Structure formats: structure tokens, C-alpha cells
């Protein structure tokens, strides 16, 4: 690596009104750098890109760019005119300075081919993934010395993301990349910049070491906070003794006190954690979805059959956490709609279980009305509160948890970006009472903050989860089994997340069709017709009534347990009233035992009910 940086930022200060984004920041971009740029939403990542491109006037400091350095930029949304073909767009970005004699059309076409994009595509007739592939062709065609990339993996399938990782390896210039895709950042970065409270901290290793490094820094800050608190106590003691601030020496002490408070607030602001819980309905039946040799075939304009989903069987049980992934256009969304019975199978059967409350997040956000405000979207009947996860929340506070600014809340949905619409749709569906969540590409256009929040919420969700995603790290963190499209075009189930799928793929498992696909138990010999009638009689009106009572009892016990836990969370209870503390602890143990026994009784009756329906 050359010792001469291509771009240098020296002691820069950037401020918009009263908001300081960067203070006394010094950074360098060297040839062949691979830098992951990370930071909270609104910390200034996009502003830093503009600074590196010398498109922003600095309040203080200076920027130096080596003469002749070409800087390329891939924004989240590229400026693609409606009348412009993909080839024309890429041609407009081709660098002609290094080889004026080069056949530019041939070169642009080669770039489109590399990213599996068509020359005649128009922006209005392409999907999000297709537009992203054209944008990548445009960015690489400029042949820059430094390439700044803002969320390059958005809407790409896993195969294209892995291809892009290889392109990063062979790219001769430097790359600085913003991405919510952790697996991608770990693979491509060799240096990390962390935007944190007006400063930029640099790690001379890739994003794979970021969590450990940042945790160490925050732990050191906590120790510094303890020292600050002691110093603050000393200064407050001095202040409360009635010393005036008239003399210069005492004004200095007051100034130090204010600075200590400011420093303490800055440290605390870095550790804020949002606590949102998804709303959940009554427990569903044990069987959630069962598919038996289900297919979906469409007839095209020429009368030809196009089988989108080949024969597929699965049994999804309560509490399962299933990820679905595969190439764009392979039928994942169609499979989801089949499993939810939103589409009828061409052949085979789909069976839904009992007592299902389904929350369905669609890619195209059909459930959002562009004319509604964000407020009305969450409170369509008026009012200013909604119930989320058992808590009564003000709509403004709830939307702020999803990183919306207060001044956006009464704006129309039409004013939102793609990522903001995703956040709004997620906030809406997570406020609904459900016991099965089905999320089709929920991570598209999300920033890292919202993605972390979503993972936390879904990790605590007790219902059944089905998620379609190309985010490998997201799948690894959330799901316990995956459904993938095989080279044969068939869907098959695998145990574990994406990494487990890859391991099974490369460690000798050849019979993909049986990996975790439920083994079909040998059919038991029918004894006689009266037996099924006996089973049916076993689950009658009395059992139905018992099931309803048990369901209500489970809800009551869960509420009691939550109340007891809240009481025990009071740190003063044990010291002020140890007898009461012991009593509440005993009541909590008893309620938890009752809940376990009641759930077992409920499950036995639910299984009996399902057997009687078969």
C-alpha cells in the first residue's frame, strides 16, 4: 500500500445549524483501502461521503485530494431518467480519460453483462434488484481510484452479493462502503471507520472485529463515566457550599462543571437502547401450516406452462422460525402466498392450523396509503395512542422508536423514502396482535439501527416466524431452519440458518430433498371406520369448552407473571419489605408452575382436536 493518501481530511468540523456532525476529524483514504463505514442513523455517513467528494463546504479544517484522483459514487438511489435505457445510463458514467480510443458501447455492454443486466431495461419496468445491478454496472464503469458505495447490496439476492464480494477483491482502487449487511462487511472490509458522537474512530482491521473493539471502547467509557461522576460530585459539593461565580477562578470551576455534565451526557448518549416488543395474540394451534406436494403453475401469453413452485411439502409447527432464500425471481414470494393460502395451489394441498392471527409484511407495501399521514397509518380510527406488546404507547413515542423525526409524523406516506416506508410498515405490523409473522424482504433499504431493532424484536417474538431475506447474517441470527431453492428448481428445507445451509451443502449431504423435510411416517393400518368416529366423539362440545377456558387461563397467568416480575424488578422492595419480596417470589413460582401445567393440558386438547379434524 502506498504511503501517500488519495484523500486526506485534516481536523475537519462540519455543522448544520446547531447540530455538529464532525468535530476535529482527521482521516486518510489510501490506494486499495477496503473501509467499512458504520454509525448510527443520522450520525453523518452520507455527509462524510459528500465531504470525501469535496462537495461540502467545511466549517473548519481542510480536505486534500491527490491531483488526477477519480472518485466514483454509488448512491442508494441512482439518477436514472425514465426515457434512458440501462445502456445509455452506464455509457454516461464510463470514464473516457484513460483510453479515448476504447469502444465505449462495447465496454458499457460488458459491464451490464457482468452484473446480469439488460441493455434495453427502462427504470419504470425494472425491479429493485434489477435497478441495483444496473447501478453497480454504472459505478464500476467509471473506473474510479476511490469508489464510495452506499448500501450496494440493497435488493440483491445472495448469489449476486457473493459475486459482488469477488468484484471487491479484484477491484484495483480503494473502496469505502456503507452497508447494513454484516456478512458482506465482514467479507470485504480491511479497515473500519466508526462515526460516533461527532468523532470518527478508526479500527485498522475489518468489520469482523468491530463488535469486540467497540464493546471494549464503550466499557472504557463506562469506567471514565464512573470517574466523571466522582469528579462531578466534588464539583457539586463545592457549588452547594455557596461559592459565588463572580471571581474568575470560580467561573472556571463552573465552566468545568458544565463541561463535565456535557461529557457525561455524550457518553450516556452512546449507549441508549430502544425497547420495543411485538404485539402477540393468543397461542395458535400446534400445527400452523402443512403443505403436501403443493405446486403453482402459470400459463404465459403464448399458452406455455411455467411452473413457479415445483412439488413442495412441509409441516410448520407453532414456534418454528423459518428463513426462505434464493435467487430473485425464483418464486419465493409465490411460495409464501401459497403457504398462507393467498394463492390456490395448482396441485397438492395447503392446510392452515387453528386460531391463527397472521401478520404479513409485503415487499410492495400494499397496506400503506400514500395519502395517509404516519400518525393516521398507526391510528386510523383517530386518537393518539396504540397498544403495543401489552403497553399503551403514544404514537409519537412509538414512531420515534423506529427512528422517525417528530416533524415527519404528520407528513403523508408519499413523502417517505423506500427505507422509511419499510420502517413504517414494520412498525404497523409489529403493533398488530399476531401469533405468526410472515415478513417478505423486511431488510431492504433498512439502515443498521433499524435492522438491529428488528432483530431484537423478532428474537423476543414467541409466535411462529417466516421470513424471506437475502441478508445472510440476519438469517443466521434469527431462524432455526431454512427453505432454499435448489439447482433443480425445487424448494427444500435445511436445519439451521444460512451458514448451516452452506456447511451442509459442502459436507457431503447430497439428498437435498430430504434435509429436514419431515420424514413421512408409515401410514398406520386403518383398523376400522368406527375408530375415527370414536376420535371425533372424544373431541366434542365439552372439550371445545375446556380448550377455550384453558386459553383464557393461559392469558391470565401470563399477565400475573408479568405483574409479579414487575414487582420484583423494584430494587427497593427487598430492603424495605423482605417478607413481601419472599411472598411475591413464591407467587411467581406458583404462577409459572401453573402456566406450565395449563399449557400442557391445552396442548393435549389441541392435538386431540387436530386428530379429530384429519
C-alpha positions, 0 to 999 in steps of 0.5 A: 500500500502506498504511503501517500493518501488519495484523500486526506481530511485534516481536523475537519468540523462540519455543522448544520445549524446547531447540530455538529456532525464532525468535530476535529476529524482527521482521516486518510483514504489510501490506494486499495483501502477496503473501509467499512463505514458504520454509525448510527442513523443520522450520525453523518455517513452520507455527509462524510461521503459528500465531504470525501467528494469535496462537495461540502463546504467545511466549517473548519479544517481542510480536505486534500485530494491527490491531483488526477484522483477519480472518485466514483459514487454509488448512491442508494438511489441512482439518477436514472431518467425514465426515457434512458435505457440501462445502456445509455445510463452506464455509457454516461458514467464510463470514464473516457480519460484513460483510453479515448480510443476504447469502444465505449458501447462495447465496454458499457455492454460488458459491464451490464453483462457482468452484473446480469443486466439488460441493455434495453431495461427502462427504470419504470419496468425494472425491479429493485434488484434489477435497478441495483445491478444496473447501478453497480454496472454504472459505478464500476464503469467509471473506473474510479481510484476511490469508489464510495458505495452506499448500501450496494447490496440493497435488493440483491439476492445472495448469489449476486452479493457473493459475486459482488464480494469477488468484484471487491477483491479484484477491484484495483482502487480503494473502496469505502462502503456503507452497508447494513449487511454484516456478512458482506462487511465482514467479507470485504472490509480491511479497515473500519471507520466508526462515526460516533458522537461527532468523532470518527474512530478508526479500527485498522482491521475489518468489520469482523472485529468491530463488535469486540473493539467497540464493546471494549471502547464503550466499557472504557467509557463506562469506567471514565463515566464512573470517574466523571461522576466522582469528579462531578460530585466534588464539583457539586459539593463545592457549588452547594457550599455557596461559592459565588461565580463572580471571581474568575477562578470560580467561573472556571470551576463552573465552566468545568462543571458544565463541561463535565455534565456535557461529557457525561451526557455524550457518553450516556448518549452512546449507549441508549437502547430502544425497547420495543416488543411485538404485539402477540395474540393468543397461542395458535394451534400446534400445527400452523401450516402443512403443505403436501406436494403443493405446486403453482403453475402459470400459463404465459401469453403464448399458452406455455406452462411455467411452473413457479413452485415445483412439488413442495411439502412441509409441516410448520409447527407453532414456534418454528422460525423459518428463513426462505432464500434464493435467487430473485425471481425464483418464486419465493414470494409465490411460495409464501402466498401459497403457504398462507393460502393467498394463492390456490395451489395448482396441485397438492394441498395447503392446510392452515392450523387453528386460531391463527392471527397472521401478520404479513409484511409485503415487499410492495407495501400494499397496506400503506396509503400514500395519502395517509399521514404516519400518525393516521397509518398507526391510528386510523380510527383517530386518537393518539395512542396504540397498544403495543406488546401489552403497553399503551404507547403514544404514537409519537413515542412509538414512531420515534422508536423506529427512528422517525423525526417528530416533524415527519409524523404528520407528513403523508406516506408519499413523502417517505423514502423506500427505507422509511416506508419499510420502517413504517410498515414494520412498525404497523405490523409489529403493533398488530396482535399476531401469533405468526409473522410472515415478513417478505424482504423486511431488510431492504433499504433498512439502515443498521439501527433499524435492522438491529431493532428488528432483530431484537424484536423478532428474537423476543417474538414467541409466535411462529416466524417466516421470513424471506431475506437475502441478508445472510447474517440476519438469517443466521441470527434469527431462524432455526431452519431454512427453505432454499431453492435448489439447482433443480428448481425445487424448494427444500428445507435445511436445519439451521440458518444460512451458514448451516445451509452452506456447511451442509451443502459442502459436507457431503449431504447430497439428498437435498430433498430430504434435509429436514423435510419431515420424514413421512411416517408409515401410514398406520393400518386403518383398523376400522371406520368406527375408530375415527368416529370414536376420535371425533366423539372424544373431541366434542362440545365439552372439550371445545369448552375446556380448550377455550377456558384453558386459553383464557387461563393461559392469558391470565397467568401470563399477565400475573407473571408479568405483574409479579416480575414487575414487582420484583424488578423494584430494587427497593422492595427487598430492603424495605419489605423482605417478607413481601419480596419472599411472598411475591417470589413464591407467587411467581413460582406458583404462577409459572408452575401453573402456566406450565401445567395449563399449557400442557393440558391445552396442548393435549386438547389441541392435538386431540382436536387436530386428530379429530379434524384429519 
